[in-house]
Amino acid sequence: MMQETENSGLHLVTLEDRKSLSISGITDIDRFDEREIVLYTSMGELTITGKELHIHAISIENGSLSVDGDIWALQYGDKDKQSPVSLLGKLFR
């Protein structure tokens, strides 16, 4: 018999044609605009840079996010860095 496992600690990043990005394991979103999205994952801080970035879908239950736009870079920051809890971050908890 298979047991269901909780995916809260699992962090996956899928980038398709530099236009569509799916991320799981998100714990908080710090800030976002059309050129930069800064968020926190189970693996640390993640900064997405590009042009005309739009958050397409967000799932509070799964801690997942989909972004559309012209994606130029994904950059991880300090793994141990914790953000102050924002209003959007409270929804993820």
C-alpha positions, 0 to 999 in steps of 0.5 A: 500500500502506498502512503501519501507523502507531503511535498512541503519540503520538495523544491522543483523548478521547471523552465520551458523555453525561457517563457514559462516557469513553474516552482514548488516548495515556496515558503514566502514571496518577498516582492515582485514586479515586471522585472524581478520576483524575489521569493523564498523556497525550502532551498533558500532565497530565489530571485527571478529576473526578466522582462514582462514577468507575470505571476500566472498562477499561485497555489497556497495549499501546495506552495507552488507558483507559475510565472510567464514572461521573458525569463533571463535568470534564476539566482539562488541566494543564501540558503539560511536567509529567512525573510520577515513574514509578509502578508502574502507569506502568511497565506503560505503558512 
